[in-house]
């Protein structure tokens, strides 16, 4: 049985849980991090010296970093649709990395943190406006890349869609001005119709809100 350590309101944990569900792998999740604590224990530190979530345990394999976990699961358990051969996978992996290194800092560490994890009285309005402007530009790039889709690889849903889609629930439900992106809008709607996405990503983050 694959075990995941981490609370379900973490976007990084959601990445892993969504992948497990799409792959149909038996698994269990244990609440850790945030109000659940447990990250400072010697046992947890031995698994992840960063003391962050998630951690995945699969037999004698123990991993941290959600993107690395996703790639492990895709390579170990995915078919050649979910984890394509290298020449087809490389352009998808490029965009998966772009999500992690370019989109996520603006969307998660930037806008989400400003609107949800920062009291209104302490928000930096100028910085938030800059983040929103950057998000509009990046969303436009993603809209163009997706095109008619329906998925990042055309007709086939792959690991790259999990990296691409795991923050879109927050993107579309946070209160800020978004760019006009009809392709991205339609892509998100298709994601919401996937049972695994609805169960593991469309989770309320109200409990994380700081007033």
N, C-alpha and C positions, 0 to 999 in steps of 0.2 A: 504493500500500500504506500503510495506516494504521500508524503506529509509536507504541508506548507505552513510555515510559522509567520503569522502576521495578521493584523486586523483587516476586515473586509472593506473599510473605508479608505485604505491606502491605494492610490492609483497604481503603484508598483505591484502590490499584491493582486490587484484586479487584473493586471496584465497576465500574471501567471495562472490565476484561477480561470480566466476566460480561455486561455490556451488549453489547459487540462480538460475543460468541458468540451471544447471543439474537437479535441482528439479522443474524447470518450474514455479517458483514463481514470480508473478508480483512485480516489484521493480523499484526504482529510485535511482540514485546516484548523489550526489552533490560534486563538486570539492572543496576540502579543503586540507590544508597542502602543504608543499613545497612553490612554488611561488604563490599559491592561498591564503596562510595564513589562518586566521580565527581560529586558535587553541588557541589563547590567550584570546579569548572573555570569558566573564563571563558565557554566555550560554553554550559554548562548555566545559569549565572547569567543569561546573556542571554535564555534561554528562560523561566526562572522565577527572579525575583530573591529569592524566599523560600527557594530551595535545598531544596525539598521535592519529594516524589513524590506523584502521577505528573505527567508531562507527556505530552500527546498531540500528535502531528503528523499532519495530514491535508492533504497538499498545501501550500498557502500558509497554512493555519490552524495556529497553535500555541496550545495552551491548557493551563492548570493549574487546579487545584481540581476534585476528582473530581465533585462535584455539578454544576458548570458543564459539565464534559465530558460527563456523562451526558445533560444536557438538550440539548447540542449534537448528540450522536449521535441522540437520540430525534427531535429536530426535523428534522435533516438526512436521516436514513435510516429512521426509523420510519414505520409506517403509522398510520392513524387509530385503530387499536386500541392500539398501544404508546404513541402520543403523541396523546391525544384532542383534540377541539376545545376551545376555551378554557373554556366553561362546565362541561364534564365534567372537564376537566383541573384546574381551580382547586382543588377540594376534595382531589384527590389530591396536588397540589403542596403544599398546606397541610400534609398529613401527612408528605410527603417532607422539608419544612423542619423539622418537629417532630423527625423522626428525627435530622437533622443538628444541631439546636441544643439539644435536650433529652435525647434518648435516648443519643446518641453520647458526650457528655461524661460521663455516668454509667457507661455500659457500657464504652467503649473507654479514654478518658483516666482513668476512675476504676477500675472493677473489674479490667479486663484489665491495666492498668498495675500495679495493686497486687499481683495474683496472679502475674503472669508477668514483669514488668519490674523488680520490686522484691524483693530478697532477703528471705526469711522473717523474718530477725532485724531487719529495718529497717521492717517493715510497721506502719502505724498502725492498730491493731485497732479503735479507736473510729471512725475515719474509714471504714474498710472496712465496719463494721457499718451506718453511716449510708448508705453507697452501696448496700448490699444492700437496705436498707429502701426506699430511693428507687427502686431497680430493680423491686422488687415492685409498688410503686404504678404505675410507668410501664408495666410489662408488663401490668398489669390494664387500663389504658387501651387499650393496643394490642390486647389480647384482645377487648375490647368492640367496638373499631372494626372488626376483621376479621370478627367474627361467624362465620357459616357460610361466608363467602368464596364460592368458593374463593380469590379474589384480592382485592386492595384495591378493584378496580373491579367486583367481582362475578365474572362468567364470563370476563372478559378480563384477561390478564396485561399489565401496563403498566410504564412506567419507575418508577412508585412502588413496585412490588414489589421492584425492585432496591435502592432506597434503604431500604426497610423490612427486607429480608431479608439484607443483606450482612453484618450483625453477628450474625445469629442462630446461625450455626455456633459462634461463640465463646461466645455466651450459653448455649447448651445443652451445651457441652463443658467449660466451666470449672467448677471445684469450689466452688460456693457454693449457698446455699439459694435456690431460686426460688419464685415464687408459683404457685398452681394456676391454670393458664391453658389450658383444654382447646382453645379456638379457636386460640390461638397455637401450641400444641403440634401440632395437626393441620396448620396452615399451614406450619410448619417441615418437617413430614414431606413435604408436597407439594413444597416447594422441593428437598428432598434427592433427589427423583425426577427433577428436571430435569437433563439431562446437563451443561448449561453451569454450573449451580450446583455440581454435584459436582466438575467439573474446575477451576473457577476460585475457588471460595470455600471448599470443604471441604479446606483445605490445612493441614497440621500447622504449629503455631506453636511447637513444642518448641525450634526453633533460636533463638527469641527469648527463651527463658526465662533469667533471671538467678538463679543460686543464691546 
